């Protein structure tokens, strides 16, 4: 009888842990152009897949609805057909022209390391040229 009781307690504990396990949660990222020049931005997924976010004029912004995985904090967007989760690597922004020489990217590591409901980030091209600078302004 004691053996059955121990097994019941173990099963109840496992069930309780599963029921209270964190769930994936929606996360919104607001990306703003904090500079004086227009920026072209792209959402970069793994394996060289990207989504054009278009041009952000100075002081303009865009919102990106994502989901944050409970286990490792990874950020993803479900593909439009609902069949696959597309993991997000980063967001890159640059001025028109030589993209490879002047793009900057949003650092997602601090977002992945904690639960985030809303994130604010900004990018700006330095006056006179050079690499675009992106930063995380707020993580709630």
C-alpha positions as CSV (number, residue, x, y, z in Angstrom):
1,X,0.0,0.0,0.0
2,X,2.9,2.4,0.8
3,X,4.3,1.8,-2.7
4,X,1.1,2.8,-4.4
5,X,0.8,5.9,-2.2
6,X,4.3,7.0,-3.1
7,X,3.6,6.5,-6.8
8,X,0.4,8.6,-6.5
9,X,2.3,11.4,-4.8
10,X,5.0,11.3,-7.5
11,X,2.3,11.4,-10.3
12,X,0.5,14.3,-8.6
13,X,3.8,16.2,-8.3
14,X,4.6,15.7,-11.9
15,X,1.1,16.7,-13.0
16,X,1.3,19.9,-10.8
17,X,4.7,20.8,-12.3
18,X,3.3,20.4,-15.8
19,X,0.2,22.5,-15.1
20,X,2.2,25.3,-13.7
21,X,5.0,25.3,-16.3
22,X,5.4,28.6,-18.1
23,X,3.7,29.0,-21.4
24,X,4.9,30.8,-24.6
25,X,3.7,34.4,-24.4
26,X,2.9,37.2,-26.9
27,X,5.6,39.9,-27.1
28,X,5.4,43.1,-29.0
29,X,8.5,44.9,-30.3
30,X,8.2,48.6,-31.2
31,X,11.1,49.6,-33.5
32,X,11.7,53.4,-34.1
33,X,14.1,55.3,-36.3
34,X,15.8,57.7,-33.8
35,X,18.0,59.3,-36.5
36,X,17.7,62.0,-39.1
37,X,17.9,59.7,-42.2
38,X,15.5,57.1,-43.4
39,X,16.4,53.4,-42.6
40,X,15.5,50.2,-44.4
41,X,14.9,47.4,-41.9
42,X,14.6,43.6,-42.2
43,X,13.5,40.9,-39.8
44,X,16.0,38.1,-40.0
45,X,15.0,34.5,-39.5
46,X,17.4,31.6,-39.4
47,X,18.7,30.1,-42.6
48,X,18.9,33.3,-44.7
49,X,15.1,33.9,-44.6
50,X,14.0,37.5,-44.0
51,X,11.0,39.7,-44.0
52,X,11.2,43.3,-45.3
53,X,9.9,45.8,-42.7
54,X,10.1,48.6,-45.2
55,X,11.6,52.0,-44.8
56,X,11.4,53.8,-41.5
57,X,11.4,57.6,-41.9
58,X,13.0,59.7,-39.2
59,X,10.9,59.6,-35.9
60,X,8.7,56.8,-37.4
61,X,8.2,53.4,-36.0
62,X,6.7,50.0,-36.6
63,X,5.4,47.2,-34.3
64,X,6.1,43.6,-34.6
65,X,4.0,41.0,-32.9
66,X,6.0,37.9,-31.8
67,X,5.8,35.1,-29.4
68,X,8.4,34.3,-26.8
69,X,9.1,30.6,-26.1
70,X,8.8,29.7,-22.4
71,X,11.7,27.3,-22.3
72,X,14.6,29.3,-23.8
73,X,13.2,32.7,-24.4
74,X,13.5,32.4,-28.2
75,X,11.4,34.8,-30.2
76,X,9.3,33.5,-33.1
77,X,6.5,34.4,-35.5
78,X,4.1,31.7,-36.7
79,X,4.2,31.5,-40.5
80,X,1.0,32.7,-42.2
81,X,-0.1,29.2,-43.0
82,X,0.1,28.3,-39.3
83,X,2.3,25.3,-40.1
84,X,5.6,26.5,-38.7
85,X,7.2,28.7,-36.2
86,X,9.8,31.0,-37.7
87,X,12.6,31.7,-35.2
88,X,13.8,35.3,-35.2
89,X,17.6,35.9,-35.2
90,X,17.7,39.6,-35.3
91,X,16.5,42.8,-36.9
92,X,18.9,44.7,-39.2
93,X,18.5,48.3,-40.3
94,X,20.7,50.4,-42.6
95,X,20.6,53.5,-44.8
96,X,20.2,52.9,-48.6
97,X,23.4,52.2,-50.4
98,X,26.1,49.9,-49.2
99,X,24.0,47.7,-46.8
100,X,26.9,45.4,-45.7
101,X,29.1,48.3,-44.6
102,X,26.5,50.3,-42.6
103,X,23.8,47.9,-41.2
104,X,23.3,47.7,-37.5
105,X,21.2,45.1,-35.6
106,X,19.0,44.9,-32.6
107,X,20.6,42.7,-29.8
108,X,18.0,40.1,-28.9
109,X,20.1,38.4,-26.2
110,X,18.8,40.6,-23.3
111,X,15.2,39.9,-24.5
112,X,15.7,36.2,-24.6
113,X,17.1,36.1,-21.1
114,X,13.9,37.2,-19.4
115,X,10.1,37.2,-20.0
116,X,9.2,40.3,-22.0
117,X,5.7,41.5,-22.8
118,X,6.8,44.6,-24.7
119,X,10.1,45.8,-26.0
120,X,11.1,49.2,-27.4
121,X,14.2,49.4,-29.6
122,X,15.6,52.2,-31.8
123,X,18.1,52.5,-34.6
124,X,19.9,55.5,-36.0
125,X,22.3,56.1,-38.8
126,X,25.1,58.4,-37.6
127,X,25.4,61.8,-39.3
128,X,28.1,61.7,-42.0
129,X,27.8,57.9,-42.6
130,X,29.1,54.8,-40.8
131,X,27.5,51.8,-39.2
132,X,23.9,52.2,-38.0
133,X,23.5,52.0,-34.3
134,X,20.7,50.0,-32.8
135,X,19.8,49.7,-29.1
136,X,17.2,48.3,-26.7
137,X,15.5,51.2,-25.0
138,X,13.1,49.3,-22.8
139,X,12.1,45.8,-21.9
140,X,8.9,45.3,-19.9
